[in-house]
Amino acid sequence: MNYYIITGASKGIGKAIAEELLKDENNRVVGVSRTNSLKHPNYRYQPLDFSDIEAVEHNLQKVFLPYKDAERLVLINNAGVLGDIGYVGEGMPNERFEFVFDVNVIVPAMLMNTFLEVYRTLPCEKVIVNVSSGAGKYPIDGWASYCASKAALDMLSQTIQQEQNVRGTGVKVYALSPGVVDTGMQEHIRESDADQFSNVQRFREYKANGELASPEAVGKKIVEFLHSTDKYNDVLVSVRDM
Ligand SMILES: NC(=O)c1ccc[n+]([C@@H]2O[C@H](COP(=O)([O-])OP(=O)(O)OC[C@H]3O[C@@H](n4cnc5c(N)ncnc54)[C@H](OP(=O)(O)O)[C@@H]3O)[C@@H](O)[C@H]2O)c1
């Protein structure tokens, strides 16, 4: 059996990945998020709010059950938030930095840590995919927390892959950029004020010109990627190159 633990499988890209995986009866999917919208005999939902670190810590054992029959175990850290769009030093509440980092960095790090620890002795194939962003590779005004959080996720992925290489575990770790995808996150971007994000008009045009990828198309590409990880040796990967 193949087990896929996907955060943020309730909407957008995460939901599309889960639905694509559930087409194969050898796959079991565990979805972790605040809400649920999936129902399938091979799907298990674990409610969790990543902005409540204490609750996450207390519920980790419910996410990572002892899957002794696993031939393949995959953790997909997909849940993510953009946070408030706006310039630092112009009315941004301080606690919003913590919120974005909790959801985008701290909880993914806790999940990777627990996944590697709990399944260390299982001899099956193990893969971690952290859904990152181009925004972690260059600055975008108005998105400081988001850009910094995705850069942190990229470096966590690279460091953990290096550690796994030193230990010779065979575990593969990726930070995957999905491209520009038609989800709630893009809606939130389009609604922002040009004074808070100078490039907002370009994002409105992406939608108006039909340039956004559908979550379904991107979910399919990510599942194809998961079936061919032997071809990908770099930690930083992009759906655009798949
Ligand atoms: N869409 C794009 O163009 C784009 C581009 C680059 C990177 N990405 C990345 O792709 C990933 C998925 O984004 P998306 O576009 O699919 O966004 P989305 O439609 O807004 O979905 C976000 C997912 O994250 C979950 N989530 C949000 N806050 C959470 C919390 N506090 N605790 C637990 N789960 C939480 C949501 O579930 P609940 O609401 O049920 O909790 C939801 O399933 C993110 O990491 C994002 O940064 C997206």
The ligand as a MOL file (V3000), in Angstrom:
LIG
                    3D

  0  0  0     0  0            999 V3000
M  V30 BEGIN CTAB
M  V30 COUNTS 48 52 0 0 0
M  V30 BEGIN ATOM
M  V30 1 N -2.1100 29.1260 -6.0920 0
M  V30 2 C -0.9210 29.5420 -6.5080 0
M  V30 3 O -0.8170 30.2530 -7.5280 0
M  V30 4 C 0.3270 29.1380 -5.7690 0
M  V30 5 C 1.5550 29.5600 -6.2850 0
M  V30 6 C 2.7290 29.1910 -5.6200 0
M  V30 7 C 2.6570 28.4180 -4.4780 0
M  V30 8 N 1.4350 28.0320 -3.9780 0 CHG=1
M  V30 9 C 1.4340 27.1990 -2.7670 0
M  V30 10 O 0.5860 26.0810 -2.9620 0
M  V30 11 C 0.0750 25.6280 -1.7050 0
M  V30 12 C -1.4330 25.4220 -1.8150 0
M  V30 13 O -2.0280 26.6790 -2.0830 0
M  V30 14 P -3.4300 26.8600 -2.8390 0
M  V30 15 O -3.2080 27.8630 -3.8920 0
M  V30 16 O -4.0280 25.5510 -3.1540 0 CHG=-1
M  V30 17 O -4.2240 27.6230 -1.6720 0
M  V30 18 P -5.7040 27.4710 -1.0800 0
M  V30 19 O -6.6680 27.0770 -2.1450 0
M  V30 20 O -5.9080 28.7120 -0.3150 0
M  V30 21 O -5.5570 26.2230 -0.0800 0
M  V30 22 C -4.7700 26.3190 1.0660 0
M  V30 23 C -4.8860 25.0390 1.8680 0
M  V30 24 O -4.1350 25.2280 3.0790 0
M  V30 25 C -4.9440 24.8810 4.1830 0
M  V30 26 N -4.6820 25.7560 5.3330 0
M  V30 27 C -4.6860 27.1170 5.3360 0
M  V30 28 N -4.5180 27.5670 6.5930 0
M  V30 29 C -4.4130 26.4780 7.3930 0
M  V30 30 C -4.2570 26.3000 8.7930 0
M  V30 31 N -4.1980 27.3340 9.6480 0
M  V30 32 N -4.1780 25.0300 9.2730 0
M  V30 33 C -4.2600 23.9670 8.4460 0
M  V30 34 N -4.4240 24.0720 7.1010 0
M  V30 35 C -4.5050 25.3200 6.5860 0
M  V30 36 C -6.3790 25.1010 3.7180 0
M  V30 37 O -7.2560 24.2290 4.4180 0
M  V30 38 P -8.3670 24.7320 5.4820 0
M  V30 39 O -8.8290 26.0780 5.0570 0
M  V30 40 O -9.4120 23.6460 5.4150 0
M  V30 41 O -7.6360 24.7210 6.7820 0
M  V30 42 C -6.3200 24.7180 2.2450 0
M  V30 43 O -6.6010 23.3560 2.0640 0
M  V30 44 C 0.4870 26.6920 -0.6790 0
M  V30 45 O 1.5960 26.2470 0.0570 0
M  V30 46 C 0.8670 27.8910 -1.5360 0
M  V30 47 O 1.8040 28.7150 -0.8960 0
M  V30 48 C 0.2650 28.3810 -4.6090 0
M  V30 END ATOM
M  V30 BEGIN BOND
M  V30 1 1 1 2
M  V30 2 2 2 3
M  V30 3 1 2 4
M  V30 4 1 4 5
M  V30 5 2 4 48
M  V30 6 2 5 6
M  V30 7 1 6 7
M  V30 8 2 7 8
M  V30 9 1 8 9
M  V30 10 1 8 48
M  V30 11 1 9 10
M  V30 12 1 9 46
M  V30 13 1 10 11
M  V30 14 1 11 12
M  V30 15 1 11 44
M  V30 16 1 12 13
M  V30 17 1 13 14
M  V30 18 2 14 15
M  V30 19 1 14 16
M  V30 20 1 14 17
M  V30 21 1 17 18
M  V30 22 2 18 19
M  V30 23 1 18 20
M  V30 24 1 18 21
M  V30 25 1 21 22
M  V30 26 1 22 23
M  V30 27 1 23 24
M  V30 28 1 23 42
M  V30 29 1 24 25
M  V30 30 1 25 26
M  V30 31 1 25 36
M  V30 32 1 26 27
M  V30 33 1 26 35
M  V30 34 2 27 28
M  V30 35 1 28 29
M  V30 36 1 29 30
M  V30 37 2 29 35
M  V30 38 1 30 31
M  V30 39 2 30 32
M  V30 40 1 32 33
M  V30 41 2 33 34
M  V30 42 1 34 35
M  V30 43 1 36 37
M  V30 44 1 36 42
M  V30 45 1 37 38
M  V30 46 2 38 39
M  V30 47 1 38 40
M  V30 48 1 38 41
M  V30 49 1 42 43
M  V30 50 1 44 45
M  V30 51 1 44 46
M  V30 52 1 46 47
M  V30 END BOND
M  V30 END CTAB
M  END
